[in-house]
Amino acid sequence: MLDRVIERYEDAVVADSENVDAWIGLSAAVCQLYFRSPAEFEKIAERAVRCAERGVEMSPDYWKSWAQLGVARAFYGEAQLAESALLKALEFAPNNSNAHYYYAAYLSSMNTRRDEALATVQRALEINPNNAAARRLQQKLLIL
């Protein structure tokens, strides 16, 4: 199924190379390849970053392109660049629950920033109390 999803996104960027959402989706789908082939992590992460960068190049004011670039860079191990991209997403969408969730998820990977992650995920839930992913992250953070 993942191969078909990636194929569809690849078809979409071939059909319209200016389709920002297709580039973002391709980056996100490529990240999932890690679970199939962890040994190919570096190659997978490089491709995910390239696709997300393409989205940012085409639409530098679109929060989703910055958020996916942050996710891809975090996946690649580029922590500072990941955080910068996720903060840029928040800058463009300060009242978006998912933008706060992505940043909180990033912060939650660092024990020293747990309180900051909790505050950020709580902001995501203030904006949208029905954000299920944010609710799960909040529960995880409260348990830890």
N, CA, C and O atoms as CSV, one atom per row, in Angstrom:
chain,resi,resn,atom,element,x,y,z
A,1,MET,N,N,0.821,-1.192,0.000
A,1,MET,CA,C,0.000,0.000,0.000
A,1,MET,C,C,0.873,1.267,0.000
A,1,MET,O,O,0.586,2.213,-0.734
A,2,LEU,N,N,1.933,1.287,0.818
A,2,LEU,CA,C,2.809,2.462,0.860
A,2,LEU,C,C,3.432,2.723,-0.509
A,2,LEU,O,O,3.557,3.873,-0.929
A,3,ASP,N,N,3.819,1.662,-1.197
A,3,ASP,CA,C,4.397,1.842,-2.533
A,3,ASP,C,C,3.404,2.533,-3.459
A,3,ASP,O,O,3.787,3.393,-4.253
A,4,ARG,N,N,2.125,2.158,-3.361
A,4,ARG,CA,C,1.100,2.778,-4.209
A,4,ARG,C,C,0.907,4.248,-3.842
A,4,ARG,O,O,0.730,5.092,-4.720
A,5,VAL,N,N,0.940,4.552,-2.551
A,5,VAL,CA,C,0.800,5.942,-2.118
A,5,VAL,C,C,1.952,6.780,-2.678
A,5,VAL,O,O,1.738,7.862,-3.225
A,6,ILE,N,N,3.160,6.268,-2.534
A,6,ILE,CA,C,4.331,6.992,-3.053
A,6,ILE,C,C,4.222,7.154,-4.562
A,6,ILE,O,O,4.517,8.221,-5.101
A,7,GLU,N,N,3.800,6.097,-5.240
A,7,GLU,CA,C,3.620,6.170,-6.700
A,7,GLU,C,C,2.634,7.259,-7.077
A,7,GLU,O,O,2.866,8.010,-8.025
A,8,ARG,N,N,1.542,7.351,-6.344
A,8,ARG,CA,C,0.510,8.360,-6.645
A,8,ARG,C,C,1.069,9.776,-6.445
A,8,ARG,O,O,0.826,10.668,-7.259
A,9,TYR,N,N,1.820,9.969,-5.354
A,9,TYR,CA,C,2.425,11.280,-5.141
A,9,TYR,C,C,3.447,11.585,-6.226
A,9,TYR,O,O,3.521,12.717,-6.704
A,10,GLU,N,N,4.236,10.588,-6.620
A,10,GLU,CA,C,5.207,10.796,-7.700
A,10,GLU,C,C,4.487,11.149,-8.995
A,10,GLU,O,O,4.930,12.030,-9.732
A,11,ASP,N,N,3.377,10.467,-9.278
A,11,ASP,CA,C,2.570,10.794,-10.461
A,11,ASP,C,C,2.054,12.229,-10.380
A,11,ASP,O,O,2.034,12.953,-11.376
A,12,ALA,N,N,1.643,12.624,-9.191
A,12,ALA,CA,C,1.107,13.978,-9.008
A,12,ALA,C,C,2.169,15.035,-9.261
A,12,ALA,O,O,1.874,16.060,-9.876
A,13,VAL,N,N,3.396,14.816,-8.804
A,13,VAL,CA,C,4.433,15.830,-9.027
A,13,VAL,C,C,4.915,15.820,-10.478
A,13,VAL,O,O,5.386,16.840,-10.979
A,14,VAL,N,N,4.801,14.685,-11.147
A,14,VAL,CA,C,5.124,14.646,-12.571
A,14,VAL,C,C,4.042,15.390,-13.360
A,14,VAL,O,O,4.345,16.153,-14.278
A,15,ALA,N,N,2.790,15.162,-12.995
A,15,ALA,CA,C,1.678,15.815,-13.693
A,15,ALA,C,C,1.670,17.323,-13.448
A,15,ALA,O,O,1.332,18.102,-14.340
A,16,ASP,N,N,2.042,17.728,-12.239
A,16,ASP,CA,C,2.064,19.146,-11.898
A,16,ASP,C,C,3.193,19.377,-10.903
A,16,ASP,O,O,3.008,19.233,-9.694
A,17,SER,N,N,4.342,19.730,-11.414
A,17,SER,CA,C,5.526,19.885,-10.562
A,17,SER,C,C,5.417,21.071,-9.613
A,17,SER,O,O,6.280,21.256,-8.755
A,18,GLU,N,N,4.378,21.869,-9.755
A,18,GLU,CA,C,4.152,23.012,-8.862
A,18,GLU,C,C,3.108,22.703,-7.787
A,18,GLU,O,O,2.658,23.609,-7.086
A,19,ASN,N,N,2.727,21.449,-7.654
A,19,ASN,CA,C,1.727,21.035,-6.659
A,19,ASN,C,C,2.420,20.871,-5.304
A,19,ASN,O,O,3.002,19.825,-5.015
A,20,VAL,N,N,2.350,21.903,-4.491
A,20,VAL,CA,C,3.036,21.922,-3.198
A,20,VAL,C,C,2.569,20.771,-2.313
A,20,VAL,O,O,3.385,20.097,-1.684
A,21,ASP,N,N,1.273,20.548,-2.264
A,21,ASP,CA,C,0.748,19.484,-1.399
A,21,ASP,C,C,1.226,18.105,-1.838
A,21,ASP,O,O,1.393,17.213,-1.007
A,22,ALA,N,N,1.443,17.927,-3.123
A,22,ALA,CA,C,1.979,16.645,-3.604
A,22,ALA,C,C,3.414,16.452,-3.117
A,22,ALA,O,O,3.787,15.349,-2.718
A,23,TRP,N,N,4.217,17.509,-3.144
A,23,TRP,CA,C,5.592,17.419,-2.656
A,23,TRP,C,C,5.622,17.147,-1.154
A,23,TRP,O,O,6.422,16.342,-0.677
A,24,ILE,N,N,4.748,17.821,-0.419
A,24,ILE,CA,C,4.666,17.606,1.031
A,24,ILE,C,C,4.230,16.173,1.319
A,24,ILE,O,O,4.810,15.498,2.171
A,25,GLY,N,N,3.211,15.716,0.607
A,25,GLY,CA,C,2.723,14.350,0.795
A,25,GLY,C,C,3.769,13.312,0.442
A,25,GLY,O,O,3.901,12.292,1.120
A,26,LEU,N,N,4.514,13.577,-0.624
A,26,LEU,CA,C,5.577,12.651,-1.024
A,26,LEU,C,C,6.640,12.581,0.066
A,26,LEU,O,O,7.121,11.498,0.397
A,27,SER,N,N,7.001,13.717,0.618
A,27,SER,CA,C,7.983,13.731,1.706
A,27,SER,C,C,7.494,12.912,2.895
A,27,SER,O,O,8.238,12.106,3.452
A,28,ALA,N,N,6.249,13.123,3.274
A,28,ALA,CA,C,5.688,12.396,4.427
A,28,ALA,C,C,5.630,10.892,4.154
A,28,ALA,O,O,5.947,10.084,5.027
A,29,ALA,N,N,5.227,10.526,2.947
A,29,ALA,CA,C,5.138,9.097,2.604
A,29,ALA,C,C,6.526,8.459,2.567
A,29,ALA,O,O,6.709,7.333,3.032
A,30,VAL,N,N,7.486,9.170,2.022
A,30,VAL,CA,C,8.858,8.648,1.958
A,30,VAL,C,C,9.392,8.397,3.363
A,30,VAL,O,O,10.093,7.410,3.588
A,31,CYS,N,N,9.075,9.269,4.307
A,31,CYS,CA,C,9.511,9.056,5.698
A,31,CYS,C,C,9.048,7.696,6.219
A,31,CYS,O,O,9.742,7.058,7.010
A,32,GLN,N,N,7.887,7.265,5.777
A,32,GLN,CA,C,7.334,5.993,6.261
A,32,GLN,C,C,8.129,4.786,5.767
A,32,GLN,O,O,8.023,3.701,6.337
A,33,LEU,N,N,8.919,4.965,4.720
A,33,LEU,CA,C,9.748,3.866,4.221
A,33,LEU,C,C,10.750,3.382,5.265
A,33,LEU,O,O,11.214,2.243,5.204
A,34,TYR,N,N,11.077,4.236,6.211
A,34,TYR,CA,C,12.022,3.862,7.262
A,34,TYR,C,C,11.574,2.592,7.986
A,34,TYR,O,O,12.395,1.737,8.319
A,35,PHE,N,N,10.275,2.477,8.226
A,35,PHE,CA,C,9.765,1.334,8.983
A,35,PHE,C,C,9.899,0.030,8.212
A,35,PHE,O,O,9.856,-1.053,8.795
A,36,ARG,N,N,10.060,0.138,6.918
A,36,ARG,CA,C,10.277,-1.041,6.087
A,36,ARG,C,C,11.767,-1.355,5.946
A,36,ARG,O,O,12.163,-2.520,5.924
A,37,SER,N,N,12.584,-0.310,5.851
A,37,SER,CA,C,14.022,-0.485,5.596
A,37,SER,C,C,14.848,0.456,6.472
A,37,SER,O,O,15.413,1.422,5.961
A,38,PRO,N,N,14.933,0.197,7.779
A,38,PRO,CA,C,15.692,1.093,8.656
A,38,PRO,C,C,17.153,1.267,8.243
A,38,PRO,O,O,17.735,2.325,8.483
A,39,ALA,N,N,17.740,0.271,7.639
A,39,ALA,CA,C,19.148,0.367,7.223
A,39,ALA,C,C,19.344,1.420,6.134
A,39,ALA,O,O,20.457,1.913,5.953
A,40,GLU,N,N,18.294,1.768,5.415
A,40,GLU,CA,C,18.377,2.769,4.354
A,40,GLU,C,C,17.963,4.153,4.842
A,40,GLU,O,O,17.598,5.024,4.053
A,41,PHE,N,N,18.028,4.335,6.150
A,41,PHE,CA,C,17.573,5.560,6.790
A,41,PHE,C,C,18.114,6.824,6.128
A,41,PHE,O,O,17.357,7.752,5.846
A,42,GLU,N,N,19.420,6.862,5.881
A,42,GLU,CA,C,20.023,8.093,5.363
A,42,GLU,C,C,19.480,8.453,3.981
A,42,GLU,O,O,19.154,9.610,3.716
A,43,LYS,N,N,19.389,7.464,3.115
A,43,LYS,CA,C,18.875,7.692,1.759
A,43,LYS,C,C,17.409,8.133,1.810
A,43,LYS,O,O,16.992,9.039,1.090
A,44,ILE,N,N,16.652,7.481,2.665
A,44,ILE,CA,C,15.226,7.814,2.815
A,44,ILE,C,C,15.077,9.245,3.326
A,44,ILE,O,O,14.299,10.030,2.785
A,45,ALA,N,N,15.826,9.571,4.369
A,45,ALA,CA,C,15.723,10.901,4.979
A,45,ALA,C,C,16.159,11.998,4.012
A,45,ALA,O,O,15.534,13.058,3.958
A,46,GLU,N,N,17.214,11.758,3.256
A,46,GLU,CA,C,17.667,12.749,2.268
A,46,GLU,C,C,16.568,13.042,1.253
A,46,GLU,O,O,16.325,14.196,0.899
A,47,ARG,N,N,15.915,11.993,0.794
A,47,ARG,CA,C,14.841,12.190,-0.195
A,47,ARG,C,C,13.666,12.942,0.436
A,47,ARG,O,O,13.081,13.823,-0.194
A,48,ALA,N,N,13.327,12.598,1.662
A,48,ALA,CA,C,12.220,13.276,2.345
A,48,ALA,C,C,12.525,14.771,2.495
A,48,ALA,O,O,11.649,15.610,2.282
A,49,VAL,N,N,13.751,15.096,2.856
A,49,VAL,CA,C,14.144,16.504,3.002
A,49,VAL,C,C,14.076,17.207,1.654
A,49,VAL,O,O,13.541,18.312,1.564
A,50,ARG,N,N,14.606,16.587,0.606
A,50,ARG,CA,C,14.584,17.210,-0.733
A,50,ARG,C,C,13.152,17.526,-1.171
A,50,ARG,O,O,12.880,18.608,-1.692
A,51,CYS,N,N,12.253,16.586,-0.958
A,51,CYS,CA,C,10.852,16.796,-1.358
A,51,CYS,C,C,10.227,17.936,-0.554
A,51,CYS,O,O,9.535,18.790,-1.108
A,52,ALA,N,N,10.476,17.943,0.749
A,52,ALA,CA,C,9.921,19.009,1.594
A,52,ALA,C,C,10.527,20.362,1.232
A,52,ALA,O,O,9.822,21.371,1.215
A,53,GLU,N,N,11.817,20.390,0.943
A,53,GLU,CA,C,12.460,21.643,0.527
A,53,GLU,C,C,11.815,22.181,-0.742
A,53,GLU,O,O,11.638,23.390,-0.894
A,54,ARG,N,N,11.470,21.287,-1.638
A,54,ARG,CA,C,10.812,21.709,-2.884
A,54,ARG,C,C,9.483,22.394,-2.568
A,54,ARG,O,O,9.135,23.404,-3.179
A,55,GLY,N,N,8.748,21.835,-1.609
A,55,GLY,CA,C,7.495,22.455,-1.187
A,55,GLY,C,C,7.703,23.853,-0.623
A,55,GLY,O,O,6.943,24.772,-0.930
A,56,VAL,N,N,8.736,24.012,0.203
A,56,VAL,CA,C,9.036,25.328,0.782
A,56,VAL,C,C,9.460,26.310,-0.306
A,56,VAL,O,O,9.057,27.472,-0.279
A,57,GLU,N,N,10.267,25.857,-1.260
A,57,GLU,CA,C,10.696,26.734,-2.361
A,57,GLU,C,C,9.499,27.271,-3.128
A,57,GLU,O,O,9.464,28.445,-3.498
A,58,MET,N,N,8.527,26.416,-3.364
A,58,MET,CA,C,7.366,26.816,-4.165
A,58,MET,C,C,6.380,27.659,-3.375
A,58,MET,O,O,5.714,28.529,-3.934
A,59,SER,N,N,6.286,27.404,-2.080
A,59,SER,CA,C,5.302,28.119,-1.269
A,59,SER,C,C,5.904,28.465,0.093
A,59,SER,O,O,5.603,27.813,1.094
A,60,PRO,N,N,6.751,29.488,0.126
A,60,PRO,CA,C,7.466,29.808,1.357
A,60,PRO,C,C,6.591,30.376,2.485
A,60,PRO,O,O,7.065,30.535,3.610
A,61,ASP,N,N,5.336,30.679,2.197
A,61,ASP,CA,C,4.434,31.193,3.229
A,61,ASP,C,C,3.422,30.147,3.702
A,61,ASP,O,O,2.498,30.471,4.449
A,62,TYR,N,N,3.590,28.920,3.278
A,62,TYR,CA,C,2.632,27.849,3.590
A,62,TYR,C,C,3.143,27.071,4.797
A,62,TYR,O,O,4.209,26.458,4.744
A,63,TRP,N,N,2.378,27.101,5.878
A,63,TRP,CA,C,2.839,26.482,7.119
A,63,TRP,C,C,3.081,24.989,6.966
A,63,TRP,O,O,4.002,24.445,7.577
A,64,LYS,N,N,2.263,24.317,6.155
A,64,LYS,CA,C,2.419,22.860,6.021
A,64,LYS,C,C,3.751,22.488,5.371
A,64,LYS,O,O,4.351,21.470,5.715
A,65,SER,N,N,4.208,23.308,4.439
A,65,SER,CA,C,5.492,22.993,3.805
A,65,SER,C,C,6.620,23.119,4.829
A,65,SER,O,O,7.537,22.298,4.846
A,66,TRP,N,N,6.555,24.142,5.681
A,66,TRP,CA,C,7.575,24.302,6.720
A,66,TRP,C,C,7.484,23.190,7.758
A,66,TRP,O,O,8.505,22.678,8.218
A,67,ALA,N,N,6.257,22.819,8.126
A,67,ALA,CA,C,6.089,21.745,9.117
A,67,ALA,C,C,6.662,20.431,8.599
A,67,ALA,O,O,7.345,19.720,9.336
A,68,GLN,N,N,6.390,20.102,7.337
A,68,GLN,CA,C,6.934,18.848,6.791
A,68,GLN,C,C,8.441,18.919,6.652
A,68,GLN,O,O,9.127,17.915,6.844
A,69,LEU,N,N,8.963,20.081,6.323
A,69,LEU,CA,C,10.421,20.215,6.283
A,69,LEU,C,C,10.997,19.977,7.676
A,69,LEU,O,O,12.036,19.332,7.815
A,70,GLY,N,N,10.336,20.488,8.697
A,70,GLY,CA,C,10.782,20.250,10.066
A,70,GLY,C,C,10.756,18.779,10.429
A,70,GLY,O,O,11.695,18.269,11.040
A,71,VAL,N,N,9.689,18.096,10.057
A,71,VAL,CA,C,9.579,16.659,10.325
A,71,VAL,C,C,10.693,15.909,9.601
A,71,VAL,O,O,11.364,15.063,10.193
A,72,ALA,N,N,10.886,16.216,8.333
A,72,ALA,CA,C,11.912,15.519,7.544
A,72,ALA,C,C,13.316,15.787,8.084
A,72,ALA,O,O,14.144,14.879,8.160
A,73,ARG,N,N,13.570,17.023,8.453
A,73,ARG,CA,C,14.900,17.352,9.000
A,73,ARG,C,C,15.125,16.681,10.354
A,73,ARG,O,O,16.234,16.233,10.646
A,74,ALA,N,N,14.098,16.609,11.167
A,74,ALA,CA,C,14.219,15.897,12.450
A,74,ALA,C,C,14.510,14.426,12.197
A,74,ALA,O,O,15.348,13.822,12.865
A,75,PHE,N,N,13.819,13.868,11.241
A,75,PHE,CA,C,14.021,12.472,10.864
A,75,PHE,C,C,15.458,12.252,10.404
A,75,PHE,O,O,16.044,11.202,10.667
A,76,TYR,N,N,16.018,13.233,9.726
A,76,TYR,CA,C,17.377,13.146,9.205
A,76,TYR,C,C,18.428,13.421,10.283
A,76,TYR,O,O,19.622,13.218,10.063
A,77,GLY,N,N,17.975,13.882,11.439
A,77,GLY,CA,C,18.897,14.143,12.539
A,77,GLY,C,C,19.432,15.563,12.573
A,77,GLY,O,O,20.413,15.844,13.262
A,78,GLU,N,N,18.801,16.447,11.842
A,78,GLU,CA,C,19.225,17.846,11.803
A,78,GLU,C,C,18.352,18.659,12.766
A,78,GLU,O,O,17.458,19.395,12.349
A,79,ALA,N,N,18.635,18.504,14.061
A,79,ALA,CA,C,17.765,19.047,15.103
A,79,ALA,C,C,17.571,20.556,15.008
A,79,ALA,O,O,16.436,21.028,15.079
A,80,GLN,N,N,18.624,21.311,14.853
A,80,GLN,CA,C,18.484,22.769,14.823
A,80,GLN,C,C,17.705,23.232,13.593
A,80,GLN,O,O,16.864,24.126,13.687
A,81,LEU,N,N,17.984,22.626,12.450
A,81,LEU,CA,C,17.253,22.991,11.232
A,81,LEU,C,C,15.790,22.564,11.338
A,81,LEU,O,O,14.899,23.258,10.849
A,82,ALA,N,N,15.551,21.424,11.975
A,82,ALA,CA,C,14.184,20.953,12.173
A,82,ALA,C,C,13.404,21.944,13.031
A,82,ALA,O,O,12.286,22.332,12.691
A,83,GLU,N,N,14.006,22.346,14.143
A,83,GLU,CA,C,13.312,23.280,15.032
A,83,GLU,C,C,13.044,24.610,14.331
A,83,GLU,O,O,11.962,25.179,14.478
A,84,SER,N,N,14.001,25.101,13.585
A,84,SER,CA,C,13.808,26.360,12.850
A,84,SER,C,C,12.630,26.253,11.885
A,84,SER,O,O,11.816,27.171,11.787
A,85,ALA,N,N,12.542,25.144,11.182
A,85,ALA,CA,C,11.444,24.954,10.227
A,85,ALA,C,C,10.100,24.854,10.951
A,85,ALA,O,O,9.110,25.432,10.502
A,86,LEU,N,N,10.062,24.129,12.062
A,86,LEU,CA,C,8.808,23.990,12.807
A,86,LEU,C,C,8.377,25.324,13.412
A,86,LEU,O,O,7.184,25.620,13.471
A,87,LEU,N,N,9.328,26.121,13.857
A,87,LEU,CA,C,8.994,27.453,14.367
A,87,LEU,C,C,8.485,28.358,13.245
A,87,LEU,O,O,7.615,29.201,13.462
A,88,LYS,N,N,9.034,28.175,12.055
A,88,LYS,CA,C,8.561,28.940,10.893
A,88,LYS,C,C,7.102,28.555,10.589
A,88,LYS,O,O,6.282,29.414,10.264
A,89,ALA,N,N,6.796,27.273,10.698
A,89,ALA,CA,C,5.409,26.830,10.501
A,89,ALA,C,C,4.493,27.512,11.510
A,89,ALA,O,O,3.405,27.965,11.153
A,90,LEU,N,N,4.921,27.586,12.758
A,90,LEU,CA,C,4.125,28.259,13.790
A,90,LEU,C,C,3.988,29.750,13.514
A,90,LEU,O,O,2.954,30.351,13.809
A,91,GLU,N,N,5.016,30.332,12.958
A,91,GLU,CA,C,4.973,31.754,12.614
A,91,GLU,C,C,3.876,32.014,11.578
A,91,GLU,O,O,3.162,33.013,11.659
A,92,PHE,N,N,3.749,31.112,10.609
A,92,PHE,CA,C,2.745,31.281,9.560
A,92,PHE,C,C,1.348,30.824,9.996
A,92,PHE,O,O,0.349,31.225,9.400
A,93,ALA,N,N,1.281,29.988,11.030
A,93,ALA,CA,C,-0.024,29.472,11.464
A,93,ALA,C,C,-0.097,29.437,12.995
A,93,ALA,O,O,-0.200,28.362,13.585
A,94,PRO,N,N,-0.044,30.603,13.634
A,94,PRO,CA,C,0.000,30.627,15.097
A,94,PRO,C,C,-1.269,30.102,15.774
A,94,PRO,O,O,-1.250,29.750,16.953
A,95,ASN,N,N,-2.348,30.052,15.035
A,95,ASN,CA,C,-3.604,29.581,15.609
A,95,ASN,C,C,-4.040,28.239,15.026
A,95,ASN,O,O,-5.224,27.904,15.022
A,96,ASN,N,N,-3.063,27.480,14.534
A,96,ASN,CA,C,-3.361,26.175,13.956
A,96,ASN,C,C,-2.960,25.081,14.943
A,96,ASN,O,O,-1.802,24.996,15.352
A,97,SER,N,N,-3.894,24.274,15.307
A,97,SER,CA,C,-3.659,23.211,16.282
A,97,SER,C,C,-2.586,22.236,15.826
A,97,SER,O,O,-1.740,21.826,16.622
A,98,ASN,N,N,-2.613,21.865,14.565
A,98,ASN,CA,C,-1.630,20.898,14.064
A,98,ASN,C,C,-0.221,21.469,14.040
A,98,ASN,O,O,0.739,20.739,14.288
A,99,ALA,N,N,-0.075,22.747,13.750
A,99,ALA,CA,C,1.255,23.362,13.768
A,99,ALA,C,C,1.843,23.283,15.179
A,99,ALA,O,O,3.031,23.007,15.346
A,100,HIS,N,N,1.016,23.524,16.178
A,100,HIS,CA,C,1.471,23.408,17.571
A,100,HIS,C,C,1.765,21.960,17.927
A,100,HIS,O,O,2.728,21.668,18.636
A,101,TYR,N,N,0.931,21.058,17.429
A,101,TYR,CA,C,1.159,19.633,17.706
A,101,TYR,C,C,2.509,19.169,17.148
A,101,TYR,O,O,3.267,18.495,17.845
A,102,TYR,N,N,2.808,19.522,15.906
A,102,TYR,CA,C,4.075,19.105,15.308
A,102,TYR,C,C,5.270,19.603,16.125
A,102,TYR,O,O,6.232,18.870,16.352
A,103,TYR,N,N,5.189,20.860,16.561
A,103,TYR,CA,C,6.296,21.397,17.346
A,103,TYR,C,C,6.383,20.692,18.708
A,103,TYR,O,O,7.475,20.386,19.186
A,104,ALA,N,N,5.237,20.444,19.315
A,104,ALA,CA,C,5.228,19.732,20.601
A,104,ALA,C,C,5.789,18.324,20.452
A,104,ALA,O,O,6.524,17.853,21.320
A,105,ALA,N,N,5.448,17.651,19.360
A,105,ALA,CA,C,5.967,16.299,19.127
A,105,ALA,C,C,7.484,16.347,18.994
A,105,ALA,O,O,8.185,15.484,19.524
A,106,TYR,N,N,7.986,17.340,18.297
A,106,TYR,CA,C,9.434,17.499,18.169
A,106,TYR,C,C,10.060,17.719,19.554
A,106,TYR,O,O,11.037,17.059,19.909
A,107,LEU,N,N,9.502,18.636,20.320
A,107,LEU,CA,C,10.045,18.938,21.650
A,107,LEU,C,C,9.991,17.734,22.582
A,107,LEU,O,O,10.860,17.562,23.437
A,108,SER,N,N,8.978,16.911,22.413
A,108,SER,CA,C,8.784,15.770,23.317
A,108,SER,C,C,9.899,14.733,23.204
A,108,SER,O,O,10.039,13.873,24.074
A,109,SER,N,N,10.685,14.811,22.145
A,109,SER,CA,C,11.777,13.851,21.982
A,109,SER,C,C,12.978,14.198,22.858
A,109,SER,O,O,13.945,13.439,22.923
A,110,MET,N,N,12.911,15.354,23.535
A,110,MET,CA,C,14.023,15.791,24.380
A,110,MET,C,C,13.536,15.913,25.826
A,110,MET,O,O,12.666,16.731,26.129
A,111,ASN,N,N,14.096,15.106,26.699
A,111,ASN,CA,C,13.678,15.128,28.105
A,111,ASN,C,C,13.801,16.508,28.731
A,111,ASN,O,O,12.977,16.886,29.565
A,112,THR,N,N,14.814,17.260,28.341
A,112,THR,CA,C,15.050,18.572,28.931
A,112,THR,C,C,14.003,19.603,28.511
A,112,THR,O,O,13.938,20.689,29.088
A,113,ARG,N,N,13.183,19.271,27.508
A,113,ARG,CA,C,12.207,20.234,27.006
A,113,ARG,C,C,10.775,19.722,27.168
A,113,ARG,O,O,9.862,20.164,26.471
A,114,ARG,N,N,10.597,18.792,28.092
A,114,ARG,CA,C,9.296,18.173,28.318
A,114,ARG,C,C,8.237,19.211,28.709
A,114,ARG,O,O,7.118,19.171,28.199
A,115,ASP,N,N,8.580,20.136,29.607
A,115,ASP,CA,C,7.610,21.145,30.037
A,115,ASP,C,C,7.190,22.038,28.874
A,115,ASP,O,O,6.020,22.401,28.748
A,116,GLU,N,N,8.138,22.382,28.040
A,116,GLU,CA,C,7.838,23.190,26.853
A,116,GLU,C,C,6.934,22.414,25.896
A,116,GLU,O,O,6.006,22.975,25.314
A,117,ALA,N,N,7.211,21.126,25.740
A,117,ALA,CA,C,6.373,20.277,24.884
A,117,ALA,C,C,4.960,20.209,25.427
A,117,ALA,O,O,3.993,20.291,24.669
A,118,LEU,N,N,4.839,20.059,26.737
A,118,LEU,CA,C,3.518,19.971,27.360
A,118,LEU,C,C,2.739,21.274,27.169
A,118,LEU,O,O,1.551,21.238,26.849
A,119,ALA,N,N,3.379,22.402,27.356
A,119,ALA,CA,C,2.716,23.690,27.153
A,119,ALA,C,C,2.288,23.867,25.701
A,119,ALA,O,O,1.212,24.398,25.425
A,120,THR,N,N,3.124,23.426,24.785
A,120,THR,CA,C,2.804,23.568,23.357
A,120,THR,C,C,1.652,22.659,22.955
A,120,THR,O,O,0.778,23.068,22.190
A,121,VAL,N,N,1.643,21.438,23.458
A,121,VAL,CA,C,0.541,20.530,23.122
A,121,VAL,C,C,-0.758,21.003,23.782
A,121,VAL,O,O,-1.841,20.813,23.229
A,122,GLN,N,N,-0.650,21.615,24.954
A,122,GLN,CA,C,-1.850,22.170,25.579
A,122,GLN,C,C,-2.413,23.316,24.746
A,122,GLN,O,O,-3.629,23.478,24.648
A,123,ARG,N,N,-1.533,24.108,24.148
A,123,ARG,CA,C,-1.998,25.171,23.251
A,123,ARG,C,C,-2.699,24.575,22.032
A,123,ARG,O,O,-3.718,25.097,21.579
A,124,ALA,N,N,-2.157,23.494,21.508
A,124,ALA,CA,C,-2.803,22.815,20.377
A,124,ALA,C,C,-4.219,22.383,20.750
A,124,ALA,O,O,-5.141,22.492,19.943
A,125,LEU,N,N,-4.383,21.893,21.973
A,125,LEU,CA,C,-5.700,21.419,22.420
A,125,LEU,C,C,-6.640,22.572,22.772
A,125,LEU,O,O,-7.857,22.413,22.684
A,126,GLU,N,N,-6.108,23.722,23.166
A,126,GLU,CA,C,-6.952,24.902,23.363
A,126,GLU,C,C,-7.555,25.330,22.035
A,126,GLU,O,O,-8.726,25.700,21.959
A,127,ILE,N,N,-6.741,25.275,20.996
A,127,ILE,CA,C,-7.194,25.678,19.667
A,127,ILE,C,C,-8.207,24.679,19.128
A,127,ILE,O,O,-9.237,25.063,18.574
A,128,ASN,N,N,-7.904,23.386,19.296
A,128,ASN,CA,C,-8.804,22.337,18.806
A,128,ASN,C,C,-8.842,21.188,19.815
A,128,ASN,O,O,-7.975,20.315,19.792
A,129,PRO,N,N,-9.832,21.184,20.691
A,129,PRO,CA,C,-9.933,20.128,21.701
A,129,PRO,C,C,-10.128,18.734,21.097
A,129,PRO,O,O,-9.952,17.732,21.791
A,130,ASN,N,N,-10.485,18.662,19.826
A,130,ASN,CA,C,-10.711,17.372,19.164
A,130,ASN,C,C,-9.489,16.853,18.417
A,130,ASN,O,O,-9.599,15.875,17.677
A,131,ASN,N,N,-8.344,17.472,18.586
A,131,ASN,CA,C,-7.124,17.025,17.922
A,131,ASN,C,C,-6.648,15.749,18.630
A,131,ASN,O,O,-5.999,15.806,19.675
A,132,ALA,N,N,-6.980,14.619,18.046
A,132,ALA,CA,C,-6.704,13.323,18.687
A,132,ALA,C,C,-5.212,13.065,18.858
A,132,ALA,O,O,-4.789,12.528,19.883
A,133,ALA,N,N,-4.421,13.437,17.877
A,133,ALA,CA,C,-2.970,13.221,17.974
A,133,ALA,C,C,-2.390,14.056,19.118
A,133,ALA,O,O,-1.547,13.578,19.877
A,134,ALA,N,N,-2.841,15.289,19.234
A,134,ALA,CA,C,-2.369,16.145,20.319
A,134,ALA,C,C,-2.814,15.588,21.667
A,134,ALA,O,O,-2.059,15.634,22.638
A,135,ARG,N,N,-4.018,15.070,21.730
A,135,ARG,CA,C,-4.517,14.484,22.985
A,135,ARG,C,C,-3.655,13.284,23.396
A,135,ARG,O,O,-3.319,13.136,24.571
A,136,ARG,N,N,-3.300,12.436,22.438
A,136,ARG,CA,C,-2.440,11.283,22.756
A,136,ARG,C,C,-1.057,11.735,23.230
A,136,ARG,O,O,-0.499,11.171,24.171
A,137,LEU,N,N,-0.514,12.754,22.570
A,137,LEU,CA,C,0.788,13.261,22.979
A,137,LEU,C,C,0.714,13.855,24.382
A,137,LEU,O,O,1.614,13.643,25.194
A,138,GLN,N,N,-0.335,14.585,24.667
A,138,GLN,CA,C,-0.500,15.153,26.006
A,138,GLN,C,C,-0.537,14.045,27.063
A,138,GLN,O,O,0.116,14.152,28.101
A,139,GLN,N,N,-1.295,12.993,26.798
A,139,GLN,CA,C,-1.374,11.882,27.743
A,139,GLN,C,C,-0.008,11.236,27.951
A,139,GLN,O,O,0.359,10.902,29.078
A,140,LYS,N,N,0.734,11.064,26.879
A,140,LYS,CA,C,2.075,10.491,26.967
A,140,LYS,C,C,2.981,11.374,27.824
A,140,LYS,O,O,3.715,10.878,28.679
A,141,LEU,N,N,2.925,12.674,27.590
A,141,LEU,CA,C,3.762,13.602,28.340
A,141,LEU,C,C,3.383,13.656,29.815
A,141,LEU,O,O,4.250,13.827,30.672
A,142,LEU,N,N,2.119,13.515,30.112
A,142,LEU,CA,C,1.685,13.545,31.494
A,142,LEU,C,C,2.080,12.279,32.254
A,142,LEU,O,O,2.255,12.306,33.472
A,143,ILE,N,N,2.218,11.180,31.530
A,143,ILE,CA,C,2.627,9.911,32.143
A,143,ILE,C,C,4.107,9.914,32.435
A,143,ILE,O,O,4.545,9.410,33.469
A,144,LEU,N,N,4.882,10.482,31.528
A,144,LEU,CA,C,6.351,10.457,31.672
A,144,LEU,C,C,6.830,11.242,32.841
A,144,LEU,O,O,8.035,11.312,33.087
